[in-house]
Amino acid sequence: MATNAGSRRFRSDPGLVARMSVTMFLIGALYVAVVALLIAQHVSVGFVVVVAGGLLFAQYYFSDRMALYGMGGRIVTPEEAPELHGIVDRLCALADMPKPRVAIADIDMPNAFATGRNPKHAVICATTGIMRRLDTEELEGVLSHELSHVAHRDVAVMTFASFLGMCAGMITRFAYYSGLFGGFGRSDDDDDGGAPALIIIMLVSMLVYIVSFLLTRTLSRYRELSADRAGAYLTGRPSALASALQKVTGDMASIPTRDLRSAEAFNAFFFTPALANGFSISSLFSTHPSLDRRLEQLAKISVELGQPVA
């Protein structure tokens, strides 16, 4: 395996880290603003926060099981998948990190994902479609990207980032149904100002949900770029990761639309998003950077390492 000095462990990009930190700060600031508004309006949303927190805790704690179940993945032993385990073993040794469980999803869609609340409770899964299409170096590049997500605890980061959006969405529903069943229908004599307050909370919650959604997607794109960078430096072969990206993205067009649509809910986990034919989405709403942006970054790393650009 080709390596270079300083390729041990996953390297970070200070610029990306700074942008991710700013995004997380803005998400936190939004959370504080929402809480302040609710306090000012004398609204108790403890139940909403508890429910949202419980759902997100379940998502965080059982993320590996839910992702495997949703994609039809199963844990495999080294005897069942020696090549896959061999790649993961080598990468974990290079990165000096615990080896996650290894799984395979028997589907034709070429993709891979990693999930789990921390490196000791993680799982890395490759589809049979990606294993059939990529050579060993390309698959190693993909798995190094996924292991970077594990090492950097991206599941925990994204779970925290999505907490505000979930709370805002639930508060919006809470305000709507409170008004629907009495709050908006009272007369001026009976109304103590509750209806206007509910309307304000609902509108602000909707706005906060939209903004937090955009910020969370921005953070997701940053983390994908960070994983590409860290994975490329770990293996010392950014061109292999670039080749895998091009193959996987190009072959998505051959996957039946029904299969892609059923997998779109897991896009945040995937190496590349599963987008059904004819489906387009603005870059503002995408979980991943554009292919061109990812290839551009990998080309710069190749030049930095003194390697030919793919």
C-alpha positions in Angstrom: 0.0 0.0 0.0 1.4 3.3 -1.0 1.8 5.7 1.9 3.6 8.9 2.6 5.2 10.6 5.6 2.6 12.1 7.8 -0.3 10.0 6.4 -0.9 8.2 9.7 -4.2 9.1 11.3 -6.7 11.2 9.7 -5.5 14.7 8.8 -7.8 17.7 9.2 -8.2 20.9 7.2 -8.2 24.0 9.5 -10.2 26.0 6.9 -13.0 23.3 6.8 -12.9 23.0 10.6 -13.3 26.8 11.0 -16.3 26.8 8.6 -17.9 23.9 10.4 -17.3 25.6 13.7 -19.0 28.8 12.5 -22.0 26.7 11.2 -22.4 25.0 14.5 -22.2 28.3 16.3 -25.0 29.7 14.1 -27.1 26.7 14.8 -26.5 27.1 18.5 -27.4 30.8 18.3 -30.6 30.0 16.6 -31.5 27.6 19.4 -30.8 30.3 22.0 -33.0 32.7 20.1 -35.9 30.3 19.9 -35.7 29.6 23.7 -35.6 33.3 24.4 -38.7 33.9 22.3 -40.6 31.1 24.0 -39.7 32.5 27.5 -40.7 36.0 26.4 -44.1 34.6 25.3 -44.5 32.6 28.5 -44.8 29.4 26.5 -43.8 26.1 28.0 -42.5 23.7 25.4 -40.8 21.3 27.8 -42.8 18.4 26.5 -41.8 19.2 22.9 -38.1 19.4 23.8 -38.2 16.2 25.8 -40.0 14.4 22.9 -37.6 15.8 20.3 -34.6 15.0 22.6 -35.8 11.4 23.0 -36.3 10.9 19.3 -32.8 12.2 18.6 -31.3 10.2 21.4 -32.8 7.1 19.9 -31.5 8.1 16.4 -28.0 8.6 17.9 -27.9 5.5 20.0 -29.4 3.1 17.5 -28.2 4.8 14.3 -26.1 1.8 13.3 -29.0 -0.7 13.6 -31.5 1.6 11.9 -29.2 2.3 8.9 -28.3 -1.4 8.5 -32.0 -2.4 8.7 -33.1 0.3 6.2 -30.5 -0.7 3.7 -30.8 -4.5 4.2 -27.2 -4.8 5.4 -25.8 -7.7 7.4 -22.7 -8.0 9.5 -20.1 -10.3 7.8 -17.1 -12.1 9.2 -13.6 -12.1 7.8 -14.3 -15.6 6.4 -17.3 -14.3 4.5 -15.7 -11.2 3.1 -11.9 -11.5 3.4 -11.1 -8.7 0.9 -13.4 -6.2 2.5 -12.1 -7.0 6.0 -8.6 -6.8 4.8 -9.0 -3.3 3.5 -10.7 -2.2 6.7 -7.9 -3.8 8.8 -5.2 -2.0 6.9 -7.0 1.4 7.0 -7.7 1.1 10.7 -4.0 0.2 11.4 -3.0 3.3 9.4 -5.5 5.5 11.2 -4.7 4.0 14.6 -8.4 3.5 15.4 -10.6 0.7 16.6 -12.0 -1.5 13.8 -15.7 -1.1 13.3 -18.0 -3.9 12.4 -18.1 -4.7 8.7 -21.3 -5.2 6.8 -22.5 -5.8 3.2 -25.8 -4.7 1.7 -26.9 -7.0 -1.2 -28.1 -4.3 -3.6 -26.9 -3.2 -7.0 -26.7 0.5 -6.1 -23.0 1.4 -5.8 -22.5 3.0 -2.4 -21.1 2.7 1.0 -21.8 4.3 4.4 -20.6 4.3 8.0 -22.6 5.0 11.1 -22.5 4.5 14.8 -22.5 6.8 17.9 -18.7 6.5 18.4 -15.7 4.5 17.0 -16.3 1.6 19.4 -19.9 1.2 18.3 -19.6 1.8 14.6 -20.4 -0.1 11.4 -19.0 0.3 7.9 -21.1 -1.1 5.1 -20.5 -1.5 1.4 -23.0 -2.6 -1.2 -22.4 -5.5 -3.5 -22.9 -3.0 -6.3 -19.9 -0.9 -5.3 -17.7 -3.9 -4.6 -18.4 -5.3 -8.0 -17.7 -2.0 -9.8 -14.5 -0.7 -8.1 -11.0 -2.2 -8.0 -9.2 -2.6 -4.7 -7.5 0.8 -4.6 -10.8 2.6 -5.4 -12.7 0.7 -2.8 -10.0 1.5 -0.3 -10.4 5.2 -1.1 -14.2 4.9 -0.5 -13.7 3.1 2.8 -11.1 5.6 4.0 -13.6 8.3 3.4 -16.2 6.4 5.5 -13.8 5.6 8.3 -13.0 9.3 8.5 -16.7 9.9 9.4 -16.3 7.3 12.2 -13.1 8.8 13.5 -14.5 12.3 13.6 -17.8 11.3 15.2 -19.8 12.8 12.4 -23.0 10.9 13.5 -22.9 12.7 16.9 -22.2 16.0 15.3 -25.0 15.8 12.7 -27.4 14.5 15.4 -26.7 17.5 17.5 -27.0 19.8 14.6 -30.4 18.4 13.6 -31.9 18.8 17.1 -32.9 22.4 16.7 -34.6 21.8 13.4 -36.6 18.9 14.9 -37.6 21.1 17.9 -38.7 23.9 15.6 -40.8 21.6 13.5 -42.5 20.1 16.5 -43.1 23.6 18.0 -44.7 24.7 14.7 -47.1 21.7 14.8 -47.8 22.3 18.5 -48.7 25.9 17.9 -50.8 25.1 14.8 -52.9 22.5 16.6 -53.2 24.6 19.7 -54.7 27.4 17.6 -56.8 25.0 15.5 -58.5 23.6 18.6 -59.5 26.8 20.2 -56.7 29.3 20.3 -57.5 31.0 16.9 -61.2 30.7 17.2 -61.8 32.7 20.4 -63.5 36.1 20.4 -61.6 39.3 21.3 -63.4 39.3 24.7 -62.1 35.8 25.6 -58.8 36.1 23.9 -56.0 37.1 26.2 -53.5 37.5 23.5 -52.8 33.8 23.1 -53.7 33.6 19.5 -51.3 36.3 18.3 -48.6 34.7 20.4 -49.2 31.3 18.8 -49.1 32.8 15.4 -45.8 34.5 16.1 -44.3 31.3 17.5 -45.5 29.3 14.6 -44.1 31.7 12.0 -40.8 32.1 13.8 -40.5 28.3 14.3 -41.1 27.8 10.6 -38.4 30.3 9.8 -36.0 28.7 12.3 -36.7 25.3 10.8 -35.9 26.5 7.3 -32.7 28.3 8.4 -31.5 25.4 10.6 -32.2 22.9 7.8 -30.0 25.0 5.4 -27.3 25.3 8.0 -27.4 21.6 8.7 -27.1 20.7 5.0 -24.2 23.2 4.7 -22.5 21.4 7.7 -23.1 18.1 6.0 -21.4 19.2 2.8 -18.4 20.5 4.8 -18.1 17.2 6.5 -18.1 15.3 3.2 -15.3 17.4 1.9 -13.4 16.9 5.2 -13.9 13.1 4.9 -12.6 13.2 1.2 -9.6 15.1 2.3 -8.8 13.0 5.3 -9.3 9.7 3.4 -7.1 10.8 0.5 -4.3 11.7 2.8 -4.6 8.5 4.8 -4.2 6.3 1.7 -1.9 8.6 -0.1 -3.9 8.0 -3.3 -6.4 10.8 -3.9 -6.6 9.8 -7.6 -8.1 6.4 -6.5 -10.8 8.2 -4.5 -11.5 10.5 -7.5 -11.8 7.6 -9.8 -14.2 5.9 -7.4 -16.3 9.1 -7.2 -16.6 9.3 -11.0 -17.5 5.6 -11.4 -20.1 5.6 -8.6 -21.7 8.8 -9.7 -21.8 7.8 -13.4 -23.3 4.4 -12.6 -26.1 5.8 -10.5 -27.9 6.4 -13.8 -28.2 2.7 -14.4 -30.0 2.0 -11.1 -33.8 1.7 -11.3 -35.6 4.9 -10.2 -37.6 3.0 -7.6 -34.5 1.7 -5.9 -32.9 5.2 -5.8 -36.0 6.8 -4.4 -36.2 4.2 -1.6 -32.6 4.9 -0.7 -32.8 8.7 -0.8 -33.7 8.9 2.9 -30.2 7.6 3.7 -28.4 10.2 1.5 -26.7 11.8 4.6 -25.0 8.5 5.3 -23.9 7.6 1.8 -20.6 8.1 0.0 -22.5 9.7 -2.8 -26.2 10.7 -2.7 -28.8 8.4 -4.4 -30.8 10.7 -6.6 -33.5 9.3 -8.8 -33.5 9.9 -12.5 -35.0 13.2 -13.4 -34.8 14.4 -9.8 -32.8 17.6 -9.3 -32.1 19.6 -6.2 -30.5 22.9 -5.4 -27.0 22.8 -4.0 -28.4 24.6 -1.0 -30.5 21.5 -0.1 -27.9 18.9 -1.0 -26.2 16.7 1.7 -23.1 16.4 -0.5 -20.9 18.8 -2.4 -21.0 18.7 -6.2 -18.9 16.1 -8.0 -16.8 18.9 -9.5 -16.1 20.4 -6.1 -15.0 17.1 -4.7 -12.8 16.3 -7.7 -11.2 19.7 -7.6 -10.2 19.2 -3.9 -8.7 15.8 -4.7 -6.8 17.2 -7.7 -5.2 19.8 -5.4 -4.2 17.1 -2.9 -2.6 15.1 -5.8 -0.6 18.1 -6.8 0.5 18.6 -3.2 1.6 15.0 -2.9 3.5 15.3 -6.2 1.3 12.9 -8.0 -0.3 13.1 -11.5 -3.9 14.5 -11.5 -6.4 11.9 -12.6 
